[in-house]
Amino acid sequence: MKKELITRLHRSFEDAAHEQDGVEFWLARELQDLLGYTTWRRFEEVIDRAKTACANAGQPVPDHFADVGKMVERAAQGVLQPAMPEIAT
């Protein structure tokens, strides 16, 4: 890979990072786009394989993959409701 492409990809991943209480994490739906997956179903399969690899490496999966949910506001009623499931990595 060319150095410019590697630099651009690294910057994209760093820009997508979130931080809470000193912990850096990424949201799967944002990584889905960065990695070029057009459907959630296909990307979720990749996440499942990554969780299996994590477990096979002797790492506790919940330490690396957290099921999280976002709340979104429904425009018609102005109330918050859960969005689609999300995974933080």
Buried (B, 14 or more C-beta within 10 A) or exposed (E): EEEEEEEEEEEEEEEEEEEEEEEEBBBBBBBBEEEEBEEBEEBBEBBEEBBEEBEEEEEEEEEBBEEEEEEEEEEEEEEEEEEEEBBBB
